[in-house]
Amino acid sequence: MSLDRAAVDHVARLARLDLTDAERERMQKELTDILAHAEKIQNLDLGPVPPTSHALALSNVLRPDEARPSLSPEEALANAPDAQDGRFRVPRIIEDA
């Protein structure tokens, strides 16, 4: 399939590109080559190939959701610059209305 100049101008207009005549000719050839390659791919017999969502088979990539020991409140607040009543104290970012 070969693209004509009107089709190249239409694509350029959609992409908001202002092409020179030399660029139009180059784009016409490159877009024609791209469409020819896509046509070759479309003509492949993919009947025996099962549909896939990923190129590689995936298994669960997350760790099991198990309860594990964590930091005590004292350990969590040990390096806090400002702690108050067992919580992190941070600057106010919302002003009172």
N, C-alpha and C positions, 0 to 999 in steps of 0.2 A: 504494500500500500504506500503510495506516495502522497505526501501532503502538498497542497498548492499554496501559493503565496497568501491567499485569503485566509486559509486556516492558520497559517503562521501569524498573520496580523491579528487574528481573533485571539489566539493564545497570548500573544504579547500584550494585547489590550486588557485581557483578563488579569494578567500578571502586572499590569501597569508599567510595562517596559516600553521605552522609546528606542526602537532599534534602527540602526542605520541600514542601508541597502546591503552592505557586506554582511552585517550581522544577521539580517533576514535570510540571506542565502545560506549562511552557515547553519542557522537554526533549522531551516527547511531540511537540509541534509541530515543533521543530527536527530531531529524528531522523526524523520522517515526511518532512519536506522533503528531508533528505539522501538518504533511501532513494528518494524520487521522482526526484531528480536522477540517482542511480546507475542507476535503471531506464531513464531516457531515454538515458543513455550506453550501456547494455547493448543497447538497441534499435537503435543505429546500425549501418549496413551497412559493415563494415570489410573486406569481401571483397577489394577491390582494393588495400588498404593492406598492404604487406609487413611482416612482423614485424620489430621493431627493438629493439635493446638501448639505443640512445642516440638522442636527438632529432636530433642532428647527426652527419653522417658523420665518423668519426675516422680520422686517419692516425697513423702512428707518431709520438708526441709526444716521444720520447727522441732524444737526439743519437746519432750513430753511435759505437759503442764502438771508439775508435781510441786507440792509444798516443800520448801527447803528452808533451812535456818537463814535468818537475815540479821541485819544490824539491830542492836538494841537502840532505843531512843537516845541514850547517852552517847553511844558510838557515832550515831548519825549526826548528832549536834556537836561533836567534839571539835571540829574545825570551823564551825559556823562563826562568822564575824559578829553576829548578834543573835542570840537565842533568848526566848522569853516564854516561860511557862511550858517548856517542852516542845516549842515550835520554833521554826525559823522566823526571824523578824526581818521584814523587808521594807523598803521605803514605800510610802503611800503613793499610788499612781492615780487614784481617782479622788478628785476633790469632793467635799461635801456640797450638796446642792442647797 
